[in-house]
Amino acid sequence: MDLNQTGGPIFKIQQDPRITKVGAFLRVHSLDEIPEFINVLKGDMSMVGPRPALPEEVQEYTDAELARLQVFPGLTGLWQVSGRRT
């Protein structure tokens, strides 16, 4: 957590050492989204909505942030359509 470059419950660092070369390739080419797309086809997710959060992130949510759990998670959302951050 001491490497976290954002505030609040979101964890983000540049050059994340947990990402392998294969994982980086999948992310660059958006192939890491295929499992989520399958969930959209199954009806477990929507095409547009908030991204699913980890349980430990949800534990730190404020009441306003908890409101996002009232809708299906989505394949794409505000962060994805606002542009890539590489």
PDB file of N, CA, C and O in Angstrom:
ATOM      1  N   MET A   1       0.822  -1.199   0.000  1.00  0.00           N
ATOM      2  CA  MET A   1       0.000   0.000   0.000  1.00  0.00           C
ATOM      3  C   MET A   1       0.864   1.260   0.000  1.00  0.00           C
ATOM      4  O   MET A   1       0.404   2.316  -0.433  1.00  0.00           O
ATOM      5  N   ASP A   2       2.093   1.172   0.471  1.00  0.00           N
ATOM      6  CA  ASP A   2       2.933   2.367   0.504  1.00  0.00           C
ATOM      7  C   ASP A   2       3.352   2.815  -0.897  1.00  0.00           C
ATOM      8  O   ASP A   2       3.836   3.935  -1.059  1.00  0.00           O
ATOM      9  N   LEU A   3       3.175   1.960  -1.917  1.00  0.00           N
ATOM     10  CA  LEU A   3       3.482   2.324  -3.298  1.00  0.00           C
ATOM     11  C   LEU A   3       2.288   2.943  -4.026  1.00  0.00           C
ATOM     12  O   LEU A   3       2.428   3.402  -5.160  1.00  0.00           O
ATOM     13  N   ASN A   4       1.120   2.960  -3.390  1.00  0.00           N
ATOM     14  CA  ASN A   4      -0.103   3.461  -4.009  1.00  0.00           C
ATOM     15  C   ASN A   4       0.072   4.919  -4.426  1.00  0.00           C
ATOM     16  O   ASN A   4       0.497   5.752  -3.626  1.00  0.00           O
ATOM     17  N   GLN A   5      -0.257   5.223  -5.686  1.00  0.00           N
ATOM     18  CA  GLN A   5      -0.109   6.579  -6.216  1.00  0.00           C
ATOM     19  C   GLN A   5      -1.436   7.312  -6.317  1.00  0.00           C
ATOM     20  O   GLN A   5      -1.491   8.407  -6.877  1.00  0.00           O
ATOM     21  N   THR A   6      -2.506   6.733  -5.787  1.00  0.00           N
ATOM     22  CA  THR A   6      -3.808   7.392  -5.786  1.00  0.00           C
ATOM     23  C   THR A   6      -4.337   7.422  -4.365  1.00  0.00           C
ATOM     24  O   THR A   6      -3.840   6.717  -3.487  1.00  0.00           O
ATOM     25  N   GLY A   7      -5.342   8.240  -4.152  1.00  0.00           N
ATOM     26  CA  GLY A   7      -5.950   8.305  -2.833  1.00  0.00           C
ATOM     27  C   GLY A   7      -7.188   7.439  -2.771  1.00  0.00           C
ATOM     28  O   GLY A   7      -7.679   6.970  -3.798  1.00  0.00           O
ATOM     29  N   GLY A   8      -7.687   7.228  -1.586  1.00  0.00           N
ATOM     30  CA  GLY A   8      -8.915   6.466  -1.413  1.00  0.00           C
ATOM     31  C   GLY A   8      -8.706   4.980  -1.570  1.00  0.00           C
ATOM     32  O   GLY A   8      -7.594   4.483  -1.389  1.00  0.00           O
ATOM     33  N   PRO A   9      -9.774   4.259  -1.910  1.00  0.00           N
ATOM     34  CA  PRO A   9      -9.703   2.796  -1.939  1.00  0.00           C
ATOM     35  C   PRO A   9      -9.081   2.214  -3.205  1.00  0.00           C
ATOM     36  O   PRO A   9      -8.920   0.997  -3.299  1.00  0.00           O
ATOM     37  N   ILE A  10      -8.727   3.052  -4.184  1.00  0.00           N
ATOM     38  CA  ILE A  10      -8.168   2.555  -5.442  1.00  0.00           C
ATOM     39  C   ILE A  10      -6.658   2.382  -5.302  1.00  0.00           C
ATOM     40  O   ILE A  10      -5.980   3.261  -4.769  1.00  0.00           O
ATOM     41  N   PHE A  11      -6.126   1.252  -5.778  1.00  0.00           N
ATOM     42  CA  PHE A  11      -4.682   0.997  -5.742  1.00  0.00           C
ATOM     43  C   PHE A  11      -4.151   1.080  -7.157  1.00  0.00           C
ATOM     44  O   PHE A  11      -4.621   0.362  -8.040  1.00  0.00           O
ATOM     45  N   LYS A  12      -3.164   1.957  -7.387  1.00  0.00           N
ATOM     46  CA  LYS A  12      -2.590   2.111  -8.718  1.00  0.00           C
ATOM     47  C   LYS A  12      -1.143   2.558  -8.570  1.00  0.00           C
ATOM     48  O   LYS A  12      -0.853   3.506  -7.840  1.00  0.00           O
ATOM     49  N   ILE A  13      -0.228   1.872  -9.268  1.00  0.00           N
ATOM     50  CA  ILE A  13       1.167   2.300  -9.313  1.00  0.00           C
ATOM     51  C   ILE A  13       1.674   2.166 -10.741  1.00  0.00           C
ATOM     52  O   ILE A  13       1.225   1.301 -11.493  1.00  0.00           O
ATOM     53  N   GLN A  14       2.619   3.035 -11.107  1.00  0.00           N
ATOM     54  CA  GLN A  14       3.264   2.941 -12.416  1.00  0.00           C
ATOM     55  C   GLN A  14       4.229   1.761 -12.382  1.00  0.00           C
ATOM     56  O   GLN A  14       4.783   1.459 -11.325  1.00  0.00           O
ATOM     57  N   GLN A  15       4.440   1.102 -13.486  1.00  0.00           N
ATOM     58  CA  GLN A  15       5.379  -0.024 -13.590  1.00  0.00           C
ATOM     59  C   GLN A  15       5.139  -1.056 -12.490  1.00  0.00           C
ATOM     60  O   GLN A  15       6.059  -1.438 -11.768  1.00  0.00           O
ATOM     61  N   ASP A  16       3.902  -1.494 -12.379  1.00  0.00           N
ATOM     62  CA  ASP A  16       3.512  -2.446 -11.341  1.00  0.00           C
ATOM     63  C   ASP A  16       4.321  -3.731 -11.501  1.00  0.00           C
ATOM     64  O   ASP A  16       4.218  -4.385 -12.539  1.00  0.00           O
ATOM     65  N   PRO A  17       5.123  -4.112 -10.505  1.00  0.00           N
ATOM     66  CA  PRO A  17       5.969  -5.303 -10.640  1.00  0.00           C
ATOM     67  C   PRO A  17       5.176  -6.610 -10.664  1.00  0.00           C
ATOM     68  O   PRO A  17       5.739  -7.657 -10.982  1.00  0.00           O
ATOM     69  N   ARG A  18       3.882  -6.572 -10.334  1.00  0.00           N
ATOM     70  CA  ARG A  18       3.066  -7.784 -10.352  1.00  0.00           C
ATOM     71  C   ARG A  18       2.601  -8.146 -11.752  1.00  0.00           C
ATOM     72  O   ARG A  18       2.094  -9.248 -11.963  1.00  0.00           O
ATOM     73  N   ILE A  19       2.761  -7.241 -12.716  1.00  0.00           N
ATOM     74  CA  ILE A  19       2.292  -7.484 -14.088  1.00  0.00           C
ATOM     75  C   ILE A  19       3.411  -8.128 -14.900  1.00  0.00           C
ATOM     76  O   ILE A  19       4.488  -7.555 -15.063  1.00  0.00           O
ATOM     77  N   THR A  20       3.136  -9.328 -15.406  1.00  0.00           N
ATOM     78  CA  THR A  20       4.126 -10.047 -16.215  1.00  0.00           C
ATOM     79  C   THR A  20       4.155  -9.475 -17.628  1.00  0.00           C
ATOM     80  O   THR A  20       3.307  -8.658 -17.985  1.00  0.00           O
ATOM     81  N   LYS A  21       5.120  -9.897 -18.428  1.00  0.00           N
ATOM     82  CA  LYS A  21       5.199  -9.448 -19.820  1.00  0.00           C
ATOM     83  C   LYS A  21       3.964  -9.898 -20.600  1.00  0.00           C
ATOM     84  O   LYS A  21       3.439  -9.155 -21.429  1.00  0.00           O
ATOM     85  N   VAL A  22       3.505 -11.124 -20.324  1.00  0.00           N
ATOM     86  CA  VAL A  22       2.292 -11.627 -20.987  1.00  0.00           C
ATOM     87  C   VAL A  22       1.089 -10.775 -20.564  1.00  0.00           C
ATOM     88  O   VAL A  22       0.274 -10.387 -21.402  1.00  0.00           O
ATOM     89  N   GLY A  23       0.983 -10.490 -19.272  1.00  0.00           N
ATOM     90  CA  GLY A  23      -0.108  -9.666 -18.771  1.00  0.00           C
ATOM     91  C   GLY A  23      -0.093  -8.270 -19.372  1.00  0.00           C
ATOM     92  O   GLY A  23      -1.146  -7.726 -19.702  1.00  0.00           O
ATOM     93  N   ALA A  24       1.097  -7.683 -19.517  1.00  0.00           N
ATOM     94  CA  ALA A  24       1.216  -6.354 -20.126  1.00  0.00           C
ATOM     95  C   ALA A  24       0.756  -6.398 -21.583  1.00  0.00           C
ATOM     96  O   ALA A  24       0.067  -5.487 -22.040  1.00  0.00           O
ATOM     97  N   PHE A  25       1.133  -7.457 -22.320  1.00  0.00           N
ATOM     98  CA  PHE A  25       0.696  -7.609 -23.710  1.00  0.00           C
ATOM     99  C   PHE A  25      -0.823  -7.697 -23.789  1.00  0.00           C
ATOM    100  O   PHE A  25      -1.449  -7.040 -24.620  1.00  0.00           O
ATOM    101  N   LEU A  26      -1.414  -8.520 -22.912  1.00  0.00           N
ATOM    102  CA  LEU A  26      -2.871  -8.672 -22.907  1.00  0.00           C
ATOM    103  C   LEU A  26      -3.555  -7.342 -22.624  1.00  0.00           C
ATOM    104  O   LEU A  26      -4.569  -7.026 -23.247  1.00  0.00           O
ATOM    105  N   ARG A  27      -3.016  -6.559 -21.695  1.00  0.00           N
ATOM    106  CA  ARG A  27      -3.611  -5.266 -21.363  1.00  0.00           C
ATOM    107  C   ARG A  27      -3.488  -4.272 -22.504  1.00  0.00           C
ATOM    108  O   ARG A  27      -4.450  -3.575 -22.827  1.00  0.00           O
ATOM    109  N   VAL A  28      -2.313  -4.199 -23.117  1.00  0.00           N
ATOM    110  CA  VAL A  28      -2.096  -3.243 -24.213  1.00  0.00           C
ATOM    111  C   VAL A  28      -3.072  -3.501 -25.356  1.00  0.00           C
ATOM    112  O   VAL A  28      -3.556  -2.562 -25.987  1.00  0.00           O
ATOM    113  N   HIS A  29      -3.358  -4.758 -25.618  1.00  0.00           N
ATOM    114  CA  HIS A  29      -4.238  -5.128 -26.729  1.00  0.00           C
ATOM    115  C   HIS A  29      -5.675  -5.401 -26.281  1.00  0.00           C
ATOM    116  O   HIS A  29      -6.482  -5.914 -27.055  1.00  0.00           O
ATOM    117  N   SER A  30      -5.992  -5.058 -25.026  1.00  0.00           N
ATOM    118  CA  SER A  30      -7.328  -5.211 -24.437  1.00  0.00           C
ATOM    119  C   SER A  30      -7.846  -6.643 -24.459  1.00  0.00           C
ATOM    120  O   SER A  30      -9.055  -6.862 -24.381  1.00  0.00           O
ATOM    121  N   LEU A  31      -6.958  -7.608 -24.564  1.00  0.00           N
ATOM    122  CA  LEU A  31      -7.373  -9.007 -24.549  1.00  0.00           C
ATOM    123  C   LEU A  31      -7.735  -9.460 -23.138  1.00  0.00           C
ATOM    124  O   LEU A  31      -8.374 -10.497 -22.961  1.00  0.00           O
ATOM    125  N   ASP A  32      -7.330  -8.687 -22.138  1.00  0.00           N
ATOM    126  CA  ASP A  32      -7.679  -9.023 -20.762  1.00  0.00           C
ATOM    127  C   ASP A  32      -9.151  -8.778 -20.470  1.00  0.00           C
ATOM    128  O   ASP A  32      -9.633  -9.137 -19.395  1.00  0.00           O
ATOM    129  N   GLU A  33      -9.874  -8.174 -21.409  1.00  0.00           N
ATOM    130  CA  GLU A  33     -11.298  -7.894 -21.243  1.00  0.00           C
ATOM    131  C   GLU A  33     -12.196  -9.044 -21.716  1.00  0.00           C
ATOM    132  O   GLU A  33     -13.408  -8.995 -21.511  1.00  0.00           O
ATOM    133  N   ILE A  34     -11.630 -10.065 -22.336  1.00  0.00           N
ATOM    134  CA  ILE A  34     -12.431 -11.165 -22.883  1.00  0.00           C
ATOM    135  C   ILE A  34     -13.278 -11.860 -21.815  1.00  0.00           C
ATOM    136  O   ILE A  34     -14.455 -12.119 -22.065  1.00  0.00           O
ATOM    137  N   PRO A  35     -12.727 -12.175 -20.626  1.00  0.00           N
ATOM    138  CA  PRO A  35     -13.585 -12.808 -19.603  1.00  0.00           C
ATOM    139  C   PRO A  35     -14.771 -11.929 -19.204  1.00  0.00           C
ATOM    140  O   PRO A  35     -15.870 -12.436 -18.983  1.00  0.00           O
ATOM    141  N   GLU A  36     -14.552 -10.607 -19.109  1.00  0.00           N
ATOM    142  CA  GLU A  36     -15.658  -9.714 -18.771  1.00  0.00           C
ATOM    143  C   GLU A  36     -16.713  -9.701 -19.880  1.00  0.00           C
ATOM    144  O   GLU A  36     -17.910  -9.646 -19.597  1.00  0.00           O
ATOM    145  N   PHE A  37     -16.272  -9.750 -21.145  1.00  0.00           N
ATOM    146  CA  PHE A  37     -17.219  -9.768 -22.259  1.00  0.00           C
ATOM    147  C   PHE A  37     -18.074 -11.036 -22.221  1.00  0.00           C
ATOM    148  O   PHE A  37     -19.263 -10.995 -22.537  1.00  0.00           O
ATOM    149  N   ILE A  38     -17.478 -12.141 -21.840  1.00  0.00           N
ATOM    150  CA  ILE A  38     -18.241 -13.383 -21.691  1.00  0.00           C
ATOM    151  C   ILE A  38     -19.313 -13.205 -20.608  1.00  0.00           C
ATOM    152  O   ILE A  38     -20.435 -13.686 -20.759  1.00  0.00           O
ATOM    153  N   ASN A  39     -18.960 -12.508 -19.510  1.00  0.00           N
ATOM    154  CA  ASN A  39     -19.935 -12.237 -18.453  1.00  0.00           C
ATOM    155  C   ASN A  39     -21.062 -11.331 -18.938  1.00  0.00           C
ATOM    156  O   ASN A  39     -22.195 -11.462 -18.474  1.00  0.00           O
ATOM    157  N   VAL A  40     -20.776 -10.414 -19.862  1.00  0.00           N
ATOM    158  CA  VAL A  40     -21.826  -9.578 -20.457  1.00  0.00           C
ATOM    159  C   VAL A  40     -22.785 -10.461 -21.250  1.00  0.00           C
ATOM    160  O   VAL A  40     -24.002 -10.316 -21.144  1.00  0.00           O
ATOM    161  N   LEU A  41     -22.233 -11.377 -22.044  1.00  0.00           N
ATOM    162  CA  LEU A  41     -23.074 -12.273 -22.845  1.00  0.00           C
ATOM    163  C   LEU A  41     -23.933 -13.174 -21.963  1.00  0.00           C
ATOM    164  O   LEU A  41     -25.059 -13.508 -22.332  1.00  0.00           O
ATOM    165  N   LYS A  42     -23.409 -13.573 -20.793  1.00  0.00           N
ATOM    166  CA  LYS A  42     -24.160 -14.407 -19.858  1.00  0.00           C
ATOM    167  C   LYS A  42     -25.211 -13.608 -19.087  1.00  0.00           C
ATOM    168  O   LYS A  42     -26.126 -14.194 -18.509  1.00  0.00           O
ATOM    169  N   GLY A  43     -25.093 -12.280 -19.072  1.00  0.00           N
ATOM    170  CA  GLY A  43     -26.043 -11.446 -18.347  1.00  0.00           C
ATOM    171  C   GLY A  43     -25.622 -11.114 -16.931  1.00  0.00           C
ATOM    172  O   GLY A  43     -26.409 -10.552 -16.170  1.00  0.00           O
ATOM    173  N   ASP A  44     -24.388 -11.451 -16.561  1.00  0.00           N
ATOM    174  CA  ASP A  44     -23.886 -11.154 -15.220  1.00  0.00           C
ATOM    175  C   ASP A  44     -23.328  -9.743 -15.100  1.00  0.00           C
ATOM    176  O   ASP A  44     -23.177  -9.221 -13.995  1.00  0.00           O
ATOM    177  N   MET A  45     -23.024  -9.131 -16.231  1.00  0.00           N
ATOM    178  CA  MET A  45     -22.496  -7.770 -16.274  1.00  0.00           C
ATOM    179  C   MET A  45     -23.220  -7.001 -17.364  1.00  0.00           C
ATOM    180  O   MET A  45     -23.825  -7.592 -18.258  1.00  0.00           O
ATOM    181  N   SER A  46     -23.153  -5.673 -17.282  1.00  0.00           N
ATOM    182  CA  SER A  46     -23.687  -4.856 -18.371  1.00  0.00           C
ATOM    183  C   SER A  46     -22.513  -4.367 -19.219  1.00  0.00           C
ATOM    184  O   SER A  46     -21.357  -4.484 -18.814  1.00  0.00           O
ATOM    185  N   MET A  47     -22.815  -3.824 -20.388  1.00  0.00           N
ATOM    186  CA  MET A  47     -21.763  -3.311 -21.254  1.00  0.00           C
ATOM    187  C   MET A  47     -21.151  -2.034 -20.668  1.00  0.00           C
ATOM    188  O   MET A  47     -19.937  -1.843 -20.729  1.00  0.00           O
ATOM    189  N   VAL A  48     -21.993  -1.160 -20.099  1.00  0.00           N
ATOM    190  CA  VAL A  48     -21.526   0.095 -19.513  1.00  0.00           C
ATOM    191  C   VAL A  48     -21.965   0.147 -18.060  1.00  0.00           C
ATOM    192  O   VAL A  48     -23.137  -0.070 -17.751  1.00  0.00           O
ATOM    193  N   GLY A  49     -21.044   0.428 -17.184  1.00  0.00           N
ATOM    194  CA  GLY A  49     -21.332   0.533 -15.756  1.00  0.00           C
ATOM    195  C   GLY A  49     -20.040   0.589 -14.979  1.00  0.00           C
ATOM    196  O   GLY A  49     -18.962   0.534 -15.571  1.00  0.00           O
ATOM    197  N   PRO A  50     -20.122   0.696 -13.673  1.00  0.00           N
ATOM    198  CA  PRO A  50     -18.883   0.752 -12.881  1.00  0.00           C
ATOM    199  C   PRO A  50     -18.150  -0.577 -12.939  1.00  0.00           C
ATOM    200  O   PRO A  50     -18.767  -1.640 -13.015  1.00  0.00           O
ATOM    201  N   ARG A  51     -16.829  -0.505 -12.901  1.00  0.00           N
ATOM    202  CA  ARG A  51     -16.032  -1.722 -12.888  1.00  0.00           C
ATOM    203  C   ARG A  51     -16.209  -2.440 -11.556  1.00  0.00           C
ATOM    204  O   ARG A  51     -16.389  -1.784 -10.530  1.00  0.00           O
ATOM    205  N   PRO A  52     -16.161  -3.778 -11.545  1.00  0.00           N
ATOM    206  CA  PRO A  52     -16.277  -4.509 -10.282  1.00  0.00           C
ATOM    207  C   PRO A  52     -15.117  -4.144  -9.358  1.00  0.00           C
ATOM    208  O   PRO A  52     -13.985  -3.967  -9.808  1.00  0.00           O
ATOM    209  N   ALA A  53     -15.403  -4.036  -8.091  1.00  0.00           N
ATOM    210  CA  ALA A  53     -14.371  -3.697  -7.108  1.00  0.00           C
ATOM    211  C   ALA A  53     -14.022  -4.921  -6.275  1.00  0.00           C
ATOM    212  O   ALA A  53     -14.829  -5.839  -6.125  1.00  0.00           O
ATOM    213  N   LEU A  54     -12.831  -4.921  -5.746  1.00  0.00           N
ATOM    214  CA  LEU A  54     -12.406  -5.991  -4.843  1.00  0.00           C
ATOM    215  C   LEU A  54     -13.084  -5.807  -3.491  1.00  0.00           C
ATOM    216  O   LEU A  54     -13.363  -4.676  -3.093  1.00  0.00           O
ATOM    217  N   PRO A  55     -13.352  -6.901  -2.779  1.00  0.00           N
ATOM    218  CA  PRO A  55     -14.018  -6.783  -1.475  1.00  0.00           C
ATOM    219  C   PRO A  55     -13.290  -5.848  -0.504  1.00  0.00           C
ATOM    220  O   PRO A  55     -13.932  -5.106   0.239  1.00  0.00           O
ATOM    221  N   GLU A  56     -11.955  -5.879  -0.506  1.00  0.00           N
ATOM    222  CA  GLU A  56     -11.216  -5.000   0.410  1.00  0.00           C
ATOM    223  C   GLU A  56     -11.343  -3.528   0.026  1.00  0.00           C
ATOM    224  O   GLU A  56     -11.226  -2.650   0.881  1.00  0.00           O
ATOM    225  N   GLU A  57     -11.585  -3.252  -1.277  1.00  0.00           N
ATOM    226  CA  GLU A  57     -11.846  -1.872  -1.698  1.00  0.00           C
ATOM    227  C   GLU A  57     -13.226  -1.431  -1.218  1.00  0.00           C
ATOM    228  O   GLU A  57     -13.397  -0.307  -0.746  1.00  0.00           O
ATOM    229  N   VAL A  58     -14.213  -2.328  -1.343  1.00  0.00           N
ATOM    230  CA  VAL A  58     -15.579  -2.001  -0.952  1.00  0.00           C
ATOM    231  C   VAL A  58     -15.652  -1.703   0.550  1.00  0.00           C
ATOM    232  O   VAL A  58     -16.454  -0.870   0.971  1.00  0.00           O
ATOM    233  N   GLN A  59     -14.843  -2.360   1.345  1.00  0.00           N
ATOM    234  CA  GLN A  59     -14.840  -2.119   2.791  1.00  0.00           C
ATOM    235  C   GLN A  59     -14.473  -0.678   3.129  1.00  0.00           C
ATOM    236  O   GLN A  59     -14.854  -0.175   4.186  1.00  0.00           O
ATOM    237  N   GLU A  60     -13.736  -0.006   2.237  1.00  0.00           N
ATOM    238  CA  GLU A  60     -13.308   1.371   2.486  1.00  0.00           C
ATOM    239  C   GLU A  60     -14.230   2.404   1.836  1.00  0.00           C
ATOM    240  O   GLU A  60     -13.982   3.603   1.957  1.00  0.00           O
ATOM    241  N   TYR A  61     -15.296   1.962   1.145  1.00  0.00           N
ATOM    242  CA  TYR A  61     -16.204   2.880   0.457  1.00  0.00           C
ATOM    243  C   TYR A  61     -16.964   3.759   1.446  1.00  0.00           C
ATOM    244  O   TYR A  61     -17.304   3.337   2.551  1.00  0.00           O
ATOM    245  N   THR A  62     -17.221   4.995   1.015  1.00  0.00           N
ATOM    246  CA  THR A  62     -18.128   5.866   1.751  1.00  0.00           C
ATOM    247  C   THR A  62     -19.554   5.507   1.335  1.00  0.00           C
ATOM    248  O   THR A  62     -19.749   4.707   0.420  1.00  0.00           O
ATOM    249  N   ASP A  63     -20.555   6.095   2.002  1.00  0.00           N
ATOM    250  CA  ASP A  63     -21.949   5.827   1.632  1.00  0.00           C
ATOM    251  C   ASP A  63     -22.211   6.196   0.172  1.00  0.00           C
ATOM    252  O   ASP A  63     -22.927   5.479  -0.527  1.00  0.00           O
ATOM    253  N   ALA A  64     -21.642   7.301  -0.288  1.00  0.00           N
ATOM    254  CA  ALA A  64     -21.838   7.721  -1.681  1.00  0.00           C
ATOM    255  C   ALA A  64     -21.229   6.711  -2.647  1.00  0.00           C
ATOM    256  O   ALA A  64     -21.815   6.421  -3.690  1.00  0.00           O
ATOM    257  N   GLU A  65     -20.065   6.178  -2.310  1.00  0.00           N
ATOM    258  CA  GLU A  65     -19.420   5.191  -3.174  1.00  0.00           C
ATOM    259  C   GLU A  65     -20.155   3.857  -3.157  1.00  0.00           C
ATOM    260  O   GLU A  65     -20.120   3.131  -4.150  1.00  0.00           O
ATOM    261  N   LEU A  66     -20.812   3.520  -2.067  1.00  0.00           N
ATOM    262  CA  LEU A  66     -21.579   2.278  -1.983  1.00  0.00           C
ATOM    263  C   LEU A  66     -22.764   2.269  -2.946  1.00  0.00           C
ATOM    264  O   LEU A  66     -23.241   1.201  -3.329  1.00  0.00           O
ATOM    265  N   ALA A  67     -23.242   3.449  -3.339  1.00  0.00           N
ATOM    266  CA  ALA A  67     -24.378   3.537  -4.263  1.00  0.00           C
ATOM    267  C   ALA A  67     -24.061   2.875  -5.602  1.00  0.00           C
ATOM    268  O   ALA A  67     -24.973   2.421  -6.293  1.00  0.00           O
ATOM    269  N   ARG A  68     -22.797   2.815  -5.974  1.00  0.00           N
ATOM    270  CA  ARG A  68     -22.431   2.204  -7.263  1.00  0.00           C
ATOM    271  C   ARG A  68     -22.724   0.708  -7.297  1.00  0.00           C
ATOM    272  O   ARG A  68     -22.795   0.118  -8.374  1.00  0.00           O
ATOM    273  N   LEU A  69     -22.893   0.091  -6.134  1.00  0.00           N
ATOM    274  CA  LEU A  69     -23.159  -1.344  -6.072  1.00  0.00           C
ATOM    275  C   LEU A  69     -24.618  -1.679  -6.376  1.00  0.00           C
ATOM    276  O   LEU A  69     -24.986  -2.854  -6.410  1.00  0.00           O
ATOM    277  N   GLN A  70     -25.452  -0.664  -6.598  1.00  0.00           N
ATOM    278  CA  GLN A  70     -26.866  -0.893  -6.888  1.00  0.00           C
ATOM    279  C   GLN A  70     -27.110  -1.242  -8.352  1.00  0.00           C
ATOM    280  O   GLN A  70     -28.229  -1.603  -8.718  1.00  0.00           O
ATOM    281  N   VAL A  71     -26.093  -1.142  -9.188  1.00  0.00           N
ATOM    282  CA  VAL A  71     -26.232  -1.468 -10.612  1.00  0.00           C
ATOM    283  C   VAL A  71     -25.258  -2.593 -10.957  1.00  0.00           C
ATOM    284  O   VAL A  71     -24.289  -2.832 -10.236  1.00  0.00           O
ATOM    285  N   PHE A  72     -25.528  -3.278 -12.068  1.00  0.00           N
ATOM    286  CA  PHE A  72     -24.607  -4.307 -12.542  1.00  0.00           C
ATOM    287  C   PHE A  72     -23.260  -3.674 -12.857  1.00  0.00           C
ATOM    288  O   PHE A  72     -23.212  -2.557 -13.371  1.00  0.00           O
ATOM    289  N   PRO A  73     -22.171  -4.365 -12.560  1.00  0.00           N
ATOM    290  CA  PRO A  73     -20.866  -3.869 -13.008  1.00  0.00           C
ATOM    291  C   PRO A  73     -20.826  -3.903 -14.528  1.00  0.00           C
ATOM    292  O   PRO A  73     -21.554  -4.669 -15.159  1.00  0.00           O
ATOM    293  N   GLY A  74     -19.975  -3.072 -15.109  1.00  0.00           N
ATOM    294  CA  GLY A  74     -19.926  -2.974 -16.558  1.00  0.00           C
ATOM    295  C   GLY A  74     -18.568  -3.281 -17.144  1.00  0.00           C
ATOM    296  O   GLY A  74     -17.542  -3.192 -16.469  1.00  0.00           O
ATOM    297  N   LEU A  75     -18.584  -3.645 -18.415  1.00  0.00           N
ATOM    298  CA  LEU A  75     -17.355  -3.905 -19.154  1.00  0.00           C
ATOM    299  C   LEU A  75     -16.584  -2.611 -19.362  1.00  0.00           C
ATOM    300  O   LEU A  75     -15.355  -2.600 -19.297  1.00  0.00           O
ATOM    301  N   THR A  76     -17.293  -1.530 -19.608  1.00  0.00           N
ATOM    302  CA  THR A  76     -16.651  -0.235 -19.785  1.00  0.00           C
ATOM    303  C   THR A  76     -17.346   0.782 -18.898  1.00  0.00           C
ATOM    304  O   THR A  76     -18.526   0.644 -18.578  1.00  0.00           O
ATOM    305  N   GLY A  77     -16.612   1.788 -18.513  1.00  0.00           N
ATOM    306  CA  GLY A  77     -17.146   2.820 -17.639  1.00  0.00           C
ATOM    307  C   GLY A  77     -16.415   4.122 -17.876  1.00  0.00           C
ATOM    308  O   GLY A  77     -15.710   4.274 -18.873  1.00  0.00           O
ATOM    309  N   LEU A  78     -16.580   5.060 -16.961  1.00  0.00           N
ATOM    310  CA  LEU A  78     -16.015   6.391 -17.130  1.00  0.00           C
ATOM    311  C   LEU A  78     -14.506   6.366 -17.337  1.00  0.00           C
ATOM    312  O   LEU A  78     -14.000   7.045 -18.231  1.00  0.00           O
ATOM    313  N   TRP A  79     -13.777   5.600 -16.531  1.00  0.00           N
ATOM    314  CA  TRP A  79     -12.317   5.584 -16.671  1.00  0.00           C
ATOM    315  C   TRP A  79     -11.894   5.026 -18.028  1.00  0.00           C
ATOM    316  O   TRP A  79     -10.932   5.513 -18.622  1.00  0.00           O
ATOM    317  N   GLN A  80     -12.599   4.013 -18.523  1.00  0.00           N
ATOM    318  CA  GLN A  80     -12.205   3.403 -19.781  1.00  0.00           C
ATOM    319  C   GLN A  80     -12.468   4.330 -20.976  1.00  0.00           C
ATOM    320  O   GLN A  80     -11.689   4.341 -21.929  1.00  0.00           O
ATOM    321  N   VAL A  81     -13.544   5.096 -20.934  1.00  0.00           N
ATOM    322  CA  VAL A  81     -13.847   5.966 -22.070  1.00  0.00           C
ATOM    323  C   VAL A  81     -13.162   7.319 -21.962  1.00  0.00           C
ATOM    324  O   VAL A  81     -13.191   8.109 -22.906  1.00  0.00           O
ATOM    325  N   SER A  82     -12.540   7.592 -20.805  1.00  0.00           N
ATOM    326  CA  SER A  82     -11.827   8.860 -20.620  1.00  0.00           C
ATOM    327  C   SER A  82     -10.410   8.804 -21.184  1.00  0.00           C
ATOM    328  O   SER A  82      -9.703   9.811 -21.157  1.00  0.00           O
ATOM    329  N   GLY A  83      -9.992   7.680 -21.679  1.00  0.00           N
ATOM    330  CA  GLY A  83      -8.661   7.546 -22.281  1.00  0.00           C
ATOM    331  C   GLY A  83      -7.771   6.629 -21.480  1.00  0.00           C
ATOM    332  O   GLY A  83      -7.938   6.471 -20.270  1.00  0.00           O
ATOM    333  N   ARG A  84      -6.829   6.031 -22.168  1.00  0.00           N
ATOM    334  CA  ARG A  84      -5.903   5.100 -21.529  1.00  0.00           C
ATOM    335  C   ARG A  84      -4.802   5.867 -20.824  1.00  0.00           C
ATOM    336  O   ARG A  84      -4.342   6.908 -21.294  1.00  0.00           O
ATOM    337  N   ARG A  85      -4.392   5.330 -19.691  1.00  0.00           N
ATOM    338  CA  ARG A  85      -3.242   5.883 -18.960  1.00  0.00           C
ATOM    339  C   ARG A  85      -2.178   4.813 -18.960  1.00  0.00           C
ATOM    340  O   ARG A  85      -2.303   3.805 -18.264  1.00  0.00           O
ATOM    341  N   THR A  86      -1.140   5.022 -19.728  1.00  0.00           N
ATOM    342  CA  THR A  86      -0.080   4.013 -19.812  1.00  0.00           C
ATOM    343  C   THR A  86       1.155   4.444 -19.095  1.00  0.00           C
ATOM    344  O   THR A  86       2.142   3.709 -19.069  1.00  0.00           O
TER     345      THR A  86
END
